[in-house]
Amino acid sequence: MQLIFSFIPTHNLPLVSPRIASKLSTERMFLLCGLESLLKRSPAKLPEGSEEPPEPDTDDLSIPSNLVEEINSLLRLRWVTWTRFQALMRKTRDAFIDLHEESQSGMMAALVFDTPSESPNPTFTTLGPDISIPEKLLHGPWSTDKTRFLYYLTWLGMGIDWENSTSGEVACSGLGDAIREKNRIAVASLLAEQIKVQPTQDNLRSAIMQHGCDQTIVFHILSASVRARARNRRANNSSQAVNPLDASIWSWIKRLDDAGDKRSKWLKGALRAASDLMTQSISNARRLHEDLIDVCGRSSDGVEQIPLRWD
């Protein structure tokens, strides 16, 4: 069975029956199957005698719809864990270097999975904006591995299908989970421009009044609210915006003041800054985010710096 699979690696074969799946459930078979999907767009190895290597095909070209669905199906599989995904990405990178030995061996930086902002965008894989983040990574409970997996995929430019799947609904629910679990990176990832969850008034109230008023989480909710307001304005969408001047939140802040809680000063400044930005005509998401950082999102404000991808 494994010999047949090695010639025609497809993740659909293990789905035929549990018995077949058990025979193919080895790390070698998994890597073979995943490599077939993630490296399909790379050109074949040079014929012997060729004098100059061709330029690798790493431009942002559209991926055929059948390959998109194949990769989406692969990522949805339960056994595609964060650990296995990292192994698969390393295998894909090594295979790409092998295909383009002379032209690429010195160009592929090391993969940095936990801090993807520190490494260049990987050009050796079909993963990118055409591929959807699987729903299994969009909701709680938020383990460390699930959080890192989601964050890394947003750095590959991957988003979700709001129109033809339930992923948007799952992501909105997952944001509530992340706020309750006080998971900063999950909150920032779900609110990133790749996924575009639009926070609600309940999300803001929950983060501030019920779940510890974590400055990092509140900051990202406010940033996403400002960016969502700008998007809706451009699209002439009348969706109700989050109101940073919500009376119930400001009554709660007064209690912080009365208790001498230092967070009250930061929170009042952050809410006012977000409210002001919502009235401006700025439409660039990154600029709005950075303008808010300047007022209330620095490390000195108690906000953890979580880099986001903007292109």
N, C-alpha and C positions, 0 to 999 in steps of 0.2 A: 504493500500500500504506500509506504513512504517513497519507494522508488518511482511509482507512478506519479505521486504528488510532486516529486522533485522535477519532473519533466513538464507538468502542467500545474504550477502552484496557484491555487485559487482558494480564498478563504471560504468560498461557498461549499466546498467539498466536506469540511468537517461538520457543516450544519445538516448534512443529510441524515446522520444518525449518531447517537451517543457512542456507539461502538467504533465507528470510523473516526470520530473526534478523538477518542482515547488513543487510537493508534497514531494519530498525527500530532498529538499534544506534546511535542518536544520543542525545546528552544530552537533547535536547528530548523525545524519545519516552520515555526513561527517567523523566524528571521527571513527564510526563503520566500514565504508568502508575502510578507510586508515589503521586502525589497523589490519584488516584482511590481508592486503598485507604485511605490515611491520613487523608483528610478526609471519608470517606463519612458519618460520623455527624453532621457539622455541618449545621445547617438551611440551607435555600436562602436566597438574598438576598431582602431585603424587597421586596414589590411597591411600585411607585411610589405615593405618596400615603399610605403608612402613617405614622401620626404617631409611634408609639413603637416602637423596636426590641425584638424579643423577647429574653429572656435566652438566651444561648448554652447549648446542651445540652452541658455539660462535666462533668456528674456522673459518678460511677463506676458507670455502668450496664453491664449485661452486653452483650457484643458478640455479634451473631448468629454461630452456629457456622460458617456459610459464609464470613463475613467474616474470622473468626479464621483459618481455613485459607488463605484468600486472602493474608492478610498474612504468615502463616508461610511460605507458598510464595515470596512475594516476597523475604523476607529470606534464604531459602536460596539464592537465585540467585547464581551466581559473580560476576556483574557488579555486585552490590550491595556495593560497597566502602565503606570508612570515609569516603573523600572524597565519594563520591556520596551516601551516606546523609546527611552533613551538608548537602549542597546540597538534598536532598529535604526535610529538616526545615525549612530556611530557607524553601523554597518553600511548604511546608504552613503554616508560621506566617504568611507574608505573605498567603496565600489566606484564612486564617481572619480575619485583621485586615480584609481587604477585605470579607468577608461581614458583619462586625460592626463596621463602621467607626466608628460613633458610640459604641458601648458598650465597645469593646475596644482601641481604638488606643493608649490610655495605660496599659493593664494588662499588655501583653505585654513582659516583660523580654527583654533580649538573650540569645541562646542562648550558653552557655559550655560548649563541648564537652569541653575537656580537664580542667576542674574543675567538674563538674556540680553539686557541692554549693553553688556560689556563685550559682546561678540557681534560680528557683522551678520546681516541677514543671510541665512544659508541659501545658496544658489543651486544646491545639488539635489533638491527635493521638489516634488510636485505639490507639497503642502503650501498653501497660500490662501489668498482671498476667495478663490473659487470653492474651497473646501469648508465644510461646516463643522463647528465644534459639536461633539456629540452631547446629547442631553444628559448622559450620566455624569458629565462634568459641570452641569449648570445648577445643581441643587445640593443642599446639605444632606446628611451631616458632612461638614467640611474637614476632612482629614488633611494632614500636611501634604501627602502625595497628590490628592485631588486638587488642592489649591495650587500647587506648583505646576501641575499639568495644565490647568486652565490658563494660568498666567503665561506660561510659555507659548501656548497656542495663540493667544492674543498677540504675542510678539511676532508670530509668523504671519500676522495679518488676517487670521481666520476669524470669521464671525458666525452668525446663525441665520437660519432661514425663517424670517418672521411671517412670510405669507403662506408657505406650503407645509408648515409643520407646527407642532405644539412647542417648539423650542423657546419662543418668546415668552409664552406663559410660564414655562418651567423656569426660565431665567429670572422672571419677575418674582416668582415664589422663592427662588434660590437667593435673591437679594435679601429678602426678609430673613431667611435662614442665616445668612452671613452676618447680618446686623445683630441678630439674637446671639450668635456664637462669637461675636466680636472679632470676626476674621477680617482684618484690614485688607489683605491682598485679594481675597475673594470679592470683597465689596468693590475695590478699585478695578478689578478685572471685569466684573459684570457691568460696571458703569463706563468702561473704556469705549472709545469711538468704534471699535471693531464690533461690539455687541449692541451698544446703544440702548441698554435698559433705561427707561425714563423713570426716575424715582418719583414716588408719590408723597403727598403730605403725611400720610401715615408712616412712611419710611423715615422721614425726617423727625417726626415726633417720637417714633420708637427709638431711634438712635440717641436722641437727646434726653428724653424724659424717662425712658424705661430701661435702657441698656448701657448706662454708664457715661454717656456723653463723651465718647472717645473722640478726641480732636481729629485724628486721621480719618475716621469713618465719617464724621460730620462734614469735614472738608470735602471729601470725595462726593458725598451726596449733594452738597451745595454746588460744586463744580459741574457735576452732571446735570443738575437742575438748570444752571445758567446756560450750558451748552444746548440742552433740550429746548429751552425757550428760544434760543437763536435759530435752531433748526425749524421749529414750528412756525416761527415768524417768516422764515424764507419760503416755507411751503404753504403759507396762508392757512396753517392748521390752527384751529381754535382750541386744541387740547388744553385742559386746565393746567396751569403752571403751578409748581410748588411756591408757596407763599412764605418767604423767610420772616415776614413780620407777623406771623400767626400769633394771635392773642394768647392762646394757651401756652405756647412756648415762652413768650415773654413774661407771662405770669410765673412760670417755672423758674425763669432766670432771676426774677425778683427774690425768690426764695433762696437761690444761690447767693445773691448779694447779701441777704440778711444773715446767711450762715458764714459769710466771709470767704466763700469759695472762689479761688483765683480764676477758675475757668469762666466765670461770668463775664469778665472783661473781654476775654478772647472771643467768647461766643457772641456777644453783642456786636463786636467788630466784624466778625465773619458773616453774620446774618445781614448786617447793613451793607457790607461790601457786595454780597451776592444779590441783594435787592437792587442796588445801584447798577450792577452789571446787566441785570435783566432789562433795564430801561434803555441801554445803549444799543447802537446800531451795529456794533461789531459782530461779524458772523464767523470769523475764524476760530475754530474750536480750541486750537492750541493756544492762541493768544488769550482767549477768555480764561483758560485754565491758568496760564502763567500770570495774568493780571491778578487773579485771585490768590495765587501763591504769594505774590508781592505784598499782599495785605495781611493774609492770615494763614499761609500754608508753608512757612519755613520751619526748619528743625527747631529754631529758637521759639517757635510758637507751640511746640509740642506735637508737631505733625511729622509722622514718619515719611521719608521721601521714597515714594514708590514710582519709579520711572514708567511712563506710558508710551506706547507707539502711536504716532500721529499720521504717518503717511499711508 
